[in-house]
């Protein structure tokens, strides 16, 4: 009877036990059922059937409730990391499976940009240029000449103004400033006064003139040294060209240089080389054989002697000419910074050198 009461208590409490104690209860009931003292009462089959039924229903209900609670309140469990063996198995599977060859995708070629149609340029008809008249041609030539002369004057340089360097000019500068009336009448009055000067008055104006001359020379040297030797050389060359183009002549027939046309004096300028004939001529004139003979007649006699001289006699002068030419080229480059221009022998030098 005691065992039957225990069995009933166990069966009643089965419904109240949690799911994790069900396995323990089933083991206990099974142990009771198989005992020989309870088997005679027929509890074995009925107990096992009824208890299995209740256990099944209770297990189903508890599992449903637990799943609902896990979904609502419990945090989701993270999946376990794969073990090294699992990783190896996956890698071996990947290696065994043959990789399918990728389909070659044809590269998309960019379409060439469409060329814009360029409108054809309109060819305008050529304008007919009117032929210039004779007057226009002469004006163009004069303008070209004026421009050339203007450029030459800029290259020629303009030296500073000089004070009067003689007694007459000093007196005239004072008389023309103080006097009144026409210039011609003032000049005549000043000339009459200058002639009537005493020696003391002349000495006063001579002193002023010589002091002006010294200051003029000092200012001129300072102005020359402000420019390079090459600038002075180009200025002298431009002044020679202006003398030739302007063709200004004095009443006596000689060239009238005017202001800005006389050659500039510079100690840095290089003396040009002299020819063999010129060296022979200077030597013959210094000999004294042509004393009291006019210069023209002496030059004709010297020219005749040079023509009749033998090549051996001329060789000494030609050697002097070559040495002088080398000296000129050396000094020219050192002074002006470039070699001298090549010169073609003139007709006069060619005739005299033969």
C-alpha positions in Angstrom: 0.0 0.0 0.0 2.8 2.4 0.8 4.2 1.8 -2.7 0.9 2.5 -4.3 0.6 5.7 -2.5 4.1 6.8 -3.6 3.2 6.0 -7.2 0.1 8.1 -7.0 2.0 11.0 -5.5 4.6 10.8 -8.2 2.0 10.7 -10.9 0.2 13.7 -9.4 3.4 15.7 -9.1 4.4 15.0 -12.6 2.3 17.7 -14.0 3.9 20.3 -11.6 7.5 19.3 -12.2 9.6 21.4 -14.7 10.6 20.0 -18.0 14.2 19.4 -16.9 13.0 17.0 -14.1 10.8 14.8 -16.3 13.6 12.4 -17.1 14.2 11.8 -13.4 10.5 11.1 -12.8 10.2 8.7 -15.7 13.2 6.7 -14.4 11.6 6.5 -10.9 8.2 5.4 -12.2 9.8 2.8 -14.5 11.7 1.5 -11.5 8.5 1.2 -9.5 6.5 -0.4 -12.3 9.0 -3.2 -12.8 9.1 -4.2 -9.2 7.4 -7.7 -8.7 5.3 -6.5 -5.7 3.4 -3.9 -7.9 3.2 -6.0 -11.0 0.5 -8.2 -9.5 -1.8 -5.3 -9.0 -1.7 -4.4 -12.8 -0.2 -1.0 -12.3 2.5 -1.4 -14.8 0.6 -1.1 -18.1 -2.0 1.4 -17.0 0.6 3.6 -15.2 3.0 3.7 -18.0 0.3 4.6 -20.6 -1.4 7.3 -18.5 1.9 8.8 -17.4 3.3 8.8 -20.9 0.3 10.6 -22.1 0.5 13.3 -19.5 4.2 13.6 -20.0 3.8 14.2 -23.7 1.1 16.9 -23.3 3.0 18.6 -20.6 6.3 18.5 -22.6 4.6 20.0 -25.6 3.0 22.8 -23.6 6.3 23.7 -21.8 8.3 23.8 -25.0 5.8 26.1 -26.7 5.8 28.5 -23.7 9.6 28.5 -23.5 10.0 29.3 -27.2 7.5 32.3 -26.9 9.4 33.6 -23.9 12.8 33.3 -25.7 11.5 35.2 -28.7 9.9 38.0 -26.6 12.4 38.6 -23.7 15.5 36.6 -24.0 18.5 37.9 -26.0 19.2 36.0 -29.2 22.3 33.8 -28.8 25.2 34.4 -31.1 26.2 31.6 -33.5 29.2 29.7 -32.4 32.4 30.4 -34.3 33.5 27.7 -36.7 36.3 25.5 -35.5 39.5 25.0 -37.3 38.4 21.6 -38.6 35.2 23.1 -40.0 37.2 25.8 -41.7 39.5 23.2 -43.3 36.5 21.2 -44.5 35.0 24.3 -46.1 38.3 25.2 -47.7 38.8 21.7 -49.1 35.3 21.7 -50.5 36.0 25.0 -52.2 39.2 23.7 -53.6 37.7 20.6 -54.9 34.9 22.4 -56.7 36.1 23.6 -60.0 35.8 27.3 -60.4 33.7 28.2 -63.3 35.4 30.3 -65.9 34.2 33.9 -65.9 32.6 35.0 -69.0 34.6 37.5 -70.8 32.8 40.8 -70.9 33.6 42.7 -74.0 35.1 46.1 -73.1 32.8 48.8 -73.9 34.5 51.0 -76.5 33.8 54.7 -76.2 32.1 56.0 -79.2 34.2 58.5 -81.0 33.0 62.1 -80.6 31.1 63.4 -83.4 33.0 65.9 -85.5 31.4 69.2 -85.6 30.9 70.6 -89.0 33.0 73.6 -89.4 31.5 76.2 -91.6 33.6 77.0 -94.5 35.3 80.4 -94.3 34.0 82.9 -96.6 36.6 84.0 -99.0 36.3 87.7 -99.4 37.2 89.2 -102.7 40.6 90.9 -102.7 40.4 94.6 -102.5 42.0 96.4 -105.3 44.9 98.5 -104.1 45.0 101.8 -105.8 48.4 102.7 -107.3 50.1 105.5 -105.4 50.5 108.8 -107.1 53.9 110.4 -107.7 53.2 112.9 -104.9 52.5 110.0 -102.4 55.7 108.3 -103.5 57.8 111.4 -102.9 56.2 112.0 -99.5 56.9 108.3 -98.5 60.6 108.7 -99.5 60.9 112.0 -97.6 59.3 110.4 -94.5 61.7 107.5 -94.7 64.6 109.9 -94.9 63.4 111.9 -92.0 63.0 108.8 -89.8 66.5 107.7 -90.8 68.0 111.1 -89.9 66.1 111.1 -86.6 67.5 107.7 -85.7 71.0 108.8 -86.6 70.7 111.9 -84.5 69.7 109.8 -81.5 72.7 107.6 -82.0 75.0 110.6 -82.6 74.4 112.0 -79.1 74.3 115.7 -78.2 77.2 117.0 -76.1 76.5 119.6 -73.4 76.4 123.3 -74.2 79.7 125.1 -73.8 80.3 128.5 -72.4 82.0 131.3 -74.4 85.7 130.6 -74.5 87.1 133.8 -76.0 86.9 137.5 -75.0 84.7 138.6 -77.9 82.1 135.9 -77.3 82.0 136.7 -73.6 81.5 140.4 -74.2 78.8 139.6 -76.9 76.8 137.4 -74.6 76.7 140.2 -72.0 75.9 142.9 -74.6 73.1 141.1 -76.3 71.4 140.4 -72.9 71.6 144.0 -71.7 70.9 145.9 -74.9 67.5 146.8 -76.4 66.3 147.0 -80.0 67.1 144.9 -83.0 69.8 142.2 -82.9 71.8 143.7 -85.7 71.9 147.1 -84.1 73.0 145.6 -80.8 75.8 143.6 -82.5 77.1 146.8 -84.2 77.1 148.7 -81.0 78.9 145.8 -79.2 81.5 145.6 -81.9 82.2 149.4 -81.6 82.6 149.1 -77.9 84.9 146.1 -78.1 87.3 147.9 -80.4 87.5 150.8 -78.0 88.4 148.6 -75.0 91.4 149.4 -72.9 94.0 146.7 -72.2 92.6 146.3 -68.6 89.1 145.7 -69.9 90.4 143.2 -72.5 92.4 141.4 -69.7 89.2 141.1 -67.7 87.3 139.4 -70.5 90.2 137.2 -71.4 90.4 135.9 -67.9 86.7 135.0 -68.0 87.1 133.3 -71.4 90.0 131.1 -70.2 88.2 130.0 -67.0 85.2 129.1 -69.2 87.5 127.1 -71.4 88.8 125.0 -68.5 85.3 124.3 -67.2 84.1 123.4 -70.7 86.9 120.8 -71.1 86.3 119.3 -67.6 82.5 119.0 -68.3 83.2 117.6 -71.8 85.5 114.9 -70.4 83.0 114.0 -67.7 80.2 113.7 -70.3 82.4 111.5 -72.6 83.3 109.2 -69.7 79.6 108.7 -68.9 79.3 106.8 -72.2 81.1 103.6 -73.2 83.7 103.6 -75.9 81.4 101.6 -78.2 78.7 104.3 -77.8 81.2 107.0 -78.7 82.3 105.0 -81.7 78.8 104.6 -83.0 78.1 108.3 -82.4 81.0 109.3 -84.5 79.9 106.9 -87.3 76.4 108.3 -87.2 77.8 111.9 -87.4 79.8 111.0 -90.5 76.7 109.5 -92.1 74.7 112.7 -91.2 77.4 114.9 -92.8 77.1 112.9 -96.0 73.3 112.9 -96.1 72.6 116.5 -95.1 75.2 117.8 -97.5 75.5 121.1 -95.7 78.4 123.2 -97.1 79.8 126.5 -96.2 80.2 129.3 -98.7 83.9 128.6 -99.0 83.1 125.0 -100.2 84.1 123.2 -97.1 81.7 121.1 -95.0 79.8 122.9 -92.3 79.5 120.5 -89.4 77.1 122.4 -87.2 76.2 121.4 -83.6 76.0 117.7 -83.2 78.0 116.8 -86.4 81.6 117.4 -85.4 83.4 114.2 -84.4 83.6 113.5 -80.6 87.1 113.4 -79.0 87.7 110.3 -76.9 91.1 109.1 -75.7 89.8 105.6 -75.7 89.2 105.5 -79.4 91.6 103.1 -81.3 93.9 104.4 -83.9 93.3 102.6 -87.2 96.0 100.5 -89.0 98.0 102.2 -91.7 98.9 100.8 -95.0 102.4 99.9 -96.3 102.3 102.8 -98.7 101.4 105.3 -96.0 104.3 104.1 -93.8 106.6 104.5 -96.8 105.3 108.0 -97.5 105.7 109.2 -93.9 109.2 107.9 -93.8 110.1 109.6 -97.0 108.6 113.0 -95.9 110.6 112.8 -92.6 113.8 112.1 -94.5 114.1 115.8 -95.6 114.5 115.0 -99.3 111.3 116.9 -100.2 112.0 120.1 -98.2 110.8 123.3 -99.9 108.7 121.2 -102.3 105.0 121.6 -102.4 102.9 118.8 -100.8 101.2 117.8 -104.1 104.4 117.5 -106.0 106.1 115.6 -103.2 103.2 113.1 -103.1 103.5 112.4 -106.8 107.2 111.8 -106.5 106.7 109.5 -103.5 104.0 107.5 -105.4 106.3 107.1 -108.4 109.1 105.8 -106.1 106.7 103.3 -104.5 105.6 101.9 -107.9 109.2 101.5 -109.0 110.3 99.8 -105.8 111.0 96.0 -105.9 109.1 93.4 -103.8 112.1 93.0 -101.5 112.1 96.7 -100.8 108.3 96.7 -100.2 108.5 93.7 -97.9 109.7 95.7 -94.9 106.7 98.0 -95.1 104.2 95.2 -95.7 105.5 93.5 -92.5 104.9 96.7 -90.6 101.4 96.8 -92.1 100.6 93.3 -90.9 101.9 94.0 -87.4 99.9 97.2 -87.2 96.8 95.3 -88.4 97.2 92.7 -85.6 97.7 95.5 -83.0 94.5 97.2 -84.2 92.4 93.9 -84.0 93.7 93.2 -80.5 93.0 96.7 -79.1 89.7 97.0 -80.9 88.3 93.8 -79.3 89.6 94.8 -75.8 88.1 98.3 -76.1 84.8 97.7 -77.9 84.1 94.1 -76.9 83.9 92.6 -80.4 86.3 92.1 -83.3 86.6 94.8 -85.9 84.4 94.5 -89.0 86.1 93.0 -92.1 86.9 95.6 -94.6 87.3 95.1 -98.4 90.3 96.9 -99.7 89.5 100.1 -101.5 90.6 101.0 -105.0 93.1 103.6 -103.8 94.8 101.2 -101.4 94.9 98.5 -104.0 96.5 100.7 -106.6 99.0 102.2 -104.2 99.9 98.8 -102.7 100.9 97.4 -106.1 
